[in-house]
Amino acid sequence: MKFKEFIEHLRGRKKLVVIKKEVNIEYEIATLMKMMDGTPLLFENVSGYDMPVSANICSSRNLVAEGLGIDGKDLIKKMLNAIENPVEPEIKNVENYKKIENLEKLPILLHYPIDGGKYISSAVVIANDSEYGLNSSYHRMMVIDKDRVVMRILPRDFNKYIERGMKEFAICIGNPISVAVASAISMPTGINELAIANSLYPTPLIKIDGHAVPESEIVMIAEVTDEMHDEGPFLDLTETPDIVRKQRVAKIKKIYAKENAIYHALLPGGLEHKTLMGTPKEPTIFYEVSKVCDVKDVYITPGGCSWLHAVVSIRKKNADDGKRAIEHAFRGHKSMKHVFVVDDDIDVHDWQQVEWAMATRFQGSKDMVMKQEKGSSLDPSADPITRETTKIGFDLTIPWDKDIKNFKKPELPMKINPDDYL
């Protein structure tokens, strides 16, 4: 669904909390977002702005699935299918967009006192290269004046496009749910994430100022400059502050907004941030582990910041399946720090079951894989210069040389309906 369509969908199902009281963009909205994390919100009365703010819209897997029109249990399967079968989107004529004067007219939030400034944290960048085509990816942006932002740019496709000479690009806020998901999937250069989005849910593009972009609430046309500026601090996915770095400055040339547009605020370190960043890594882990094992399910855990920890369940058929699953899980998500491999009788979404498997099926002397290598820049405990970290895989599957009956919980002795006794 489109962003506003999904908001109305949630309103109709009484899943949206509408806040009518006047609220401020400096800390107040962010505080309410955190206090009601996991609950979709719409702030109708934002002090000093005509534009309402919506937040926590994709703050759970089930909400993401609902925005794609599917059941939550089918989310990984749907993402895998879209990755393997992208569909290039059609391009429609643009309608009902108006120009906004500058960034000061948008209700961009100041989230935390530690932040370096106001941040656009939900934006998806749409870049185009003459050889590689369209690329869609997330980049946080710290506002430094009314028409300039400093962007956190990692050495991936968007950076590659810049190095190849790309200057102008688009920034989209309030995206269709399919775009919000697909833009966080790490794909090889040349794979169009917007085609993955279109495979997840029909998502045509529109043409604005020569740029093919998703039909978003706000579209900005920006240009890369040669200026570098301090970016940060910024409270990141781990809910710890990311360091200050010199990053590229982009000049905002034009801003377009839909009639009655809604600004999408994404709380750094909140459940929506974690869901949109972590969930798209599950199909890539699933795909890699499937090369060596029969995989049942994958879950990037919120307790692991929806980035550093995953649980993988497999249908074990060989003695070394657990350890092979560990190796390939790390290939599927290179930023992961710890992975827990369990048998298919364990629900990966239930940490009590995972912990039970660790307590009853795991021996640290032989069921652990440990290695030193580059990890995530989001891990504050990693080496601050090299990002080297200790990665550990835990094989929590039933030992191959043991009697399986000794590792299984028994079924209930009788089939009874407790309602008959109450």
C-alpha positions in Angstrom: 0.0 0.0 0.0 1.0 3.6 -0.4 2.0 5.4 2.8 -1.2 7.3 3.3 -3.4 4.4 2.2 -1.8 2.3 4.9 -2.4 4.9 7.5 -6.1 5.0 6.5 -6.2 1.2 6.5 -4.9 1.2 10.1 -7.3 3.9 11.1 -10.2 1.8 9.7 -9.1 -1.2 11.8 -8.6 0.9 14.9 -4.9 0.2 15.0 -3.9 3.9 14.6 -3.7 6.2 17.6 -4.5 9.8 16.6 -3.0 12.5 18.8 -5.0 15.8 18.4 -3.1 17.8 21.1 -0.5 20.2 19.8 3.0 18.7 19.9 6.4 20.1 19.2 9.0 18.7 16.8 11.8 19.2 19.4 11.9 16.1 21.6 8.1 16.0 22.3 7.1 13.9 19.3 10.1 11.6 19.7 9.4 11.0 23.3 5.8 10.0 22.6 7.0 7.8 19.7 9.3 6.0 22.2 6.7 5.8 25.0 4.2 4.2 22.5 6.7 2.3 20.5 5.1 -0.4 18.4 1.8 1.6 18.1 1.1 3.4 14.8 0.7 7.1 15.5 -0.7 10.2 13.7 0.1 13.6 15.1 -2.5 15.9 13.6 -1.5 19.2 15.3 2.3 19.9 14.9 3.2 23.3 16.4 4.4 25.6 13.6 3.5 23.3 10.7 0.5 22.6 8.5 1.8 19.1 7.8 0.8 16.2 10.2 3.4 13.6 11.3 2.9 9.9 11.3 5.2 7.4 13.1 5.6 3.7 14.1 3.8 2.7 11.0 6.0 -0.3 10.3 7.0 -1.1 13.8 6.4 -4.8 13.7 6.6 -7.7 11.3 2.9 -8.1 11.3 2.4 -4.4 10.4 4.8 -4.7 7.5 3.0 -7.8 6.3 -0.3 -6.1 6.6 1.0 -3.2 4.5 2.0 -5.8 1.8 -1.4 -7.4 2.0 -0.1 -10.8 3.4 0.0 -12.8 6.6 3.0 -12.3 8.9 4.0 -16.0 8.6 4.4 -15.5 4.8 6.8 -12.5 5.0 10.1 -14.2 4.5 8.7 -16.3 1.6 7.2 -13.2 0.0 10.5 -11.3 0.3 12.5 -14.3 -1.1 10.2 -14.6 -4.0 10.5 -10.8 -4.8 14.3 -11.0 -4.6 14.3 -14.0 -7.0 11.6 -12.6 -9.3 11.8 -8.8 -9.5 9.3 -7.0 -11.7 10.3 -3.7 -13.4 7.7 -1.1 -12.4 5.8 0.9 -14.9 6.1 4.7 -14.9 3.0 6.9 -14.5 2.4 10.6 -14.9 2.8 12.6 -11.7 -0.3 14.2 -10.2 -1.3 16.3 -7.2 2.1 17.5 -6.1 2.9 21.0 -5.0 6.2 22.8 -4.4 7.5 23.4 -0.8 9.7 26.3 -0.3 12.5 24.7 1.8 13.4 22.3 4.5 12.2 24.7 7.2 8.6 24.0 6.0 8.9 20.3 6.8 8.3 19.0 10.4 11.7 17.4 10.7 12.3 16.1 14.2 14.9 16.7 16.8 14.9 13.3 18.4 17.4 13.3 21.3 19.6 15.9 23.1 22.7 14.0 22.1 21.9 14.3 18.3 24.0 16.6 16.2 20.8 18.3 14.8 17.4 17.6 13.3 17.4 14.4 11.3 15.5 13.0 8.4 15.7 9.3 9.3 13.0 7.7 7.1 14.3 8.9 3.8 14.9 6.6 0.9 17.4 7.8 -1.8 16.6 7.0 -5.4 19.8 7.2 -7.5 20.3 6.4 -11.2 23.4 5.3 -13.1 23.6 5.1 -16.9 25.1 1.5 -16.6 23.7 0.1 -13.4 20.2 1.7 -13.5 18.0 2.6 -10.5 19.1 2.1 -6.9 17.0 2.6 -3.8 18.6 2.8 -0.3 18.3 4.4 3.1 20.5 7.3 4.2 20.0 9.4 7.3 20.4 13.1 6.8 21.2 15.8 9.4 19.8 19.2 8.5 22.5 21.9 8.5 20.4 24.7 7.0 17.2 25.4 5.0 18.6 23.7 1.8 21.5 21.5 2.9 21.8 18.2 4.6 24.8 16.1 5.5 24.3 12.4 4.6 25.7 9.3 6.2 26.9 7.4 3.1 28.4 3.9 3.4 30.7 2.5 0.7 27.9 0.8 -1.2 25.9 1.4 -4.4 24.9 5.0 -3.8 28.5 5.9 -3.1 29.6 4.0 -6.2 27.2 6.0 -8.3 28.6 9.2 -6.9 32.2 8.1 -7.6 31.1 7.3 -11.2 30.0 10.9 -11.6 26.3 11.0 -10.5 25.4 14.4 -9.1 21.6 14.7 -9.0 19.3 12.3 -7.2 15.9 12.1 -5.4 15.0 11.8 -1.7 11.6 10.2 -0.9 9.8 10.4 2.4 6.5 8.6 3.2 7.1 5.7 0.9 4.9 2.8 -0.1 5.4 -0.1 2.3 6.9 -2.2 -0.4 9.6 0.4 -1.1 10.2 0.8 2.7 11.0 -2.9 2.9 12.9 -3.4 -0.4 15.2 -0.4 0.1 16.7 -2.2 3.1 17.5 -5.3 1.2 21.2 -5.5 0.3 21.5 -6.5 -3.4 24.4 -6.7 -5.8 25.0 -3.5 -7.9 22.7 -3.4 -10.9 19.7 -5.0 -9.1 16.8 -2.5 -9.0 15.3 -2.6 -5.4 12.3 -0.8 -6.9 11.6 -3.9 -9.0 11.8 -6.0 -5.9 9.3 -3.6 -4.3 7.0 -3.9 -7.3 7.2 -7.7 -6.9 6.3 -7.4 -3.3 3.2 -5.3 -4.1 2.3 -3.5 -7.3 4.3 -0.2 -7.0 4.4 1.9 -10.1 6.8 4.9 -10.3 6.2 8.5 -11.2 8.4 10.9 -13.0 9.3 14.2 -11.3 11.9 16.5 -12.7 13.3 13.7 -14.8 13.6 11.3 -11.9 11.6 8.0 -11.7 10.6 7.7 -8.1 8.0 5.9 -5.9 4.8 7.7 -5.3 5.8 9.1 -1.9 4.4 11.8 0.3 7.4 14.0 -0.2 10.0 14.0 -3.0 13.1 16.2 -2.9 15.5 16.7 -5.8 19.0 17.0 -4.4 22.6 17.4 -5.7 25.8 16.0 -4.3 28.4 18.7 -3.5 32.1 18.6 -2.8 31.6 20.0 0.7 32.2 17.7 3.8 30.7 18.4 7.2 30.5 16.7 10.6 27.6 14.2 10.7 26.3 13.2 14.1 26.2 12.2 16.9 23.1 10.1 16.0 21.4 7.5 18.2 21.5 4.4 16.0 19.9 1.0 15.7 21.7 -0.3 18.9 20.2 2.7 20.9 23.8 3.9 21.4 25.3 7.0 19.8 27.1 6.6 16.5 30.3 8.5 16.2 30.8 11.9 14.5 32.3 11.6 10.9 33.0 13.9 8.1 30.4 13.2 5.4 29.1 14.5 2.2 26.8 17.5 2.0 23.8 17.5 -0.4 22.0 20.6 -1.6 18.2 20.4 -1.7 17.2 22.0 -5.0 13.5 21.4 -5.1 10.8 19.9 -2.7 7.5 18.5 -3.9 4.7 17.3 -1.6 1.4 15.6 -2.2 -1.8 17.6 -1.4 -2.4 17.1 2.3 0.9 15.2 2.6 1.9 13.4 5.8 5.5 13.5 7.0 6.9 10.1 8.0 9.0 10.3 11.2 11.2 7.3 12.0 12.5 7.1 15.6 16.2 6.2 15.6 16.6 3.0 17.6 12.8 2.5 17.8 10.9 -0.6 16.7 10.1 0.8 13.3 13.8 1.5 12.6 14.7 -2.1 13.8 11.9 -3.8 11.8 12.7 -2.0 8.6 16.4 -2.6 8.9 16.5 -6.1 10.3 13.5 -7.9 8.7 14.9 -7.6 5.1 18.1 -9.4 6.2 16.1 -12.6 7.1 15.5 -13.7 3.4 19.2 -13.2 2.6 20.2 -15.4 5.6 17.5 -17.9 4.6 18.8 -18.0 1.1 22.5 -18.6 2.1 21.7 -21.2 4.7 19.4 -23.0 2.2 22.4 -23.7 0.1 23.6 -26.3 2.7 20.6 -27.1 5.0 16.9 -27.5 4.9 15.8 -24.2 6.5 12.5 -23.8 8.3 12.6 -20.2 9.5 14.9 -17.2 10.3 14.3 -14.4 12.8 16.4 -11.3 13.4 15.8 -10.6 17.1 14.8 -7.2 18.6 17.0 -8.0 21.6 19.9 -8.1 19.3 19.0 -4.7 18.0 17.3 -6.3 15.0 20.8 -6.3 13.4 23.4 -8.2 15.4 21.5 -11.4 16.4 19.6 -14.0 14.5 17.9 -17.4 15.2 17.8 -19.9 12.4 15.7 -23.1 12.6 16.7 -26.1 10.4 15.5 -29.6 9.7 18.7 -31.4 10.6 19.7 -34.2 8.3 23.4 -34.5 8.8 25.7 -34.3 11.9 27.4 -31.1 10.7 24.3 -29.2 9.6 24.3 -26.9 12.6 27.8 -25.7 12.1 27.3 -25.4 8.3 24.2 -23.3 9.0 26.2 -21.0 11.2 28.9 -20.4 8.5 26.3 -19.6 5.8 24.2 -17.5 8.1 27.1 -15.1 8.6 27.5 -15.0 4.8 23.9 -14.0 4.5 24.3 -11.1 6.9 27.9 -9.9 7.2 27.1 -7.4 10.0 25.7 -10.2 12.3 27.6 -10.8 15.5 25.8 -13.9 17.0 23.7 -16.5 15.4 21.7 -19.3 17.1 20.8 -22.4 15.1 18.0 -24.5 16.4 16.0 -27.6 15.4 12.6 -27.2 13.6 10.7 -27.9 16.8 11.9 -24.6 18.3 9.9 -21.4 17.5 12.5 -18.9 16.5 10.2 -16.0 17.6 10.0 -17.4 21.2 13.2 -16.6 23.1 12.2 -18.9 26.0 12.2 -21.8 23.6 15.6 -20.8 22.1 17.0 -20.4 25.6 15.6 -23.8 26.5 17.4 -25.4 23.5 20.6 -23.7 24.7 20.1 -25.1 28.2 19.4 -28.7 27.1 21.1 -29.2 23.8 24.2 -27.1 23.8 27.8 -27.8 25.0 30.1 -24.8 24.7 33.2 -27.0 24.3 32.0 -28.4 21.0 28.9 -26.6 19.8 30.3 -23.1 19.3 31.9 -21.5 16.3 34.0 -18.4 17.0 36.0 -16.2 14.7 37.5 -12.7 14.5 36.5 -10.6 11.6 35.1 -7.3 10.5 31.7 -6.7 11.9 29.1 -4.0 12.1 29.9 -0.3 12.5 26.8 -0.2 14.7 28.4 -2.4 17.4 29.9 -0.1 20.0 32.0 -2.9 21.4 33.9 -3.6 18.1 37.3 -2.1 17.4 36.6 1.5 16.6 39.2 1.7 13.8 39.0 -1.7 12.1 35.5 -2.7 13.2 36.9 -6.2 14.0 34.7 -8.1 16.4 34.3 -11.6 17.8 31.5 -13.4 15.9 30.0 -16.5 17.6 27.7 -19.1 16.3 25.8 -21.4 18.7 24.7 -24.8 17.5 21.7 -25.5 19.7 20.5 -28.5 17.7 20.1 -32.0 19.2 23.4 -33.8 19.3 23.6 -36.2 16.4 25.0 -39.1 18.4 22.3 -39.0 21.1 18.8 -40.5 21.5 16.5 -37.8 20.1 13.7 -38.9 22.6 15.8 -37.6 25.5 15.8 -34.0 24.0 12.1 -33.6 23.2 9.3 -32.3 25.4 6.5 -34.8 25.8 3.0 -34.2 24.4 0.2 -33.7 26.8 -1.0 -37.0 28.3 -4.6 -36.5 27.2 -6.5 -34.4 24.7 -8.9 -32.3 26.8 -10.7 -29.1 26.4 -10.1 -27.0 29.6 -13.3 -25.1 29.0 -15.2 -28.3 30.0 -13.7 -27.9 33.5 -14.4 -24.3 34.1 
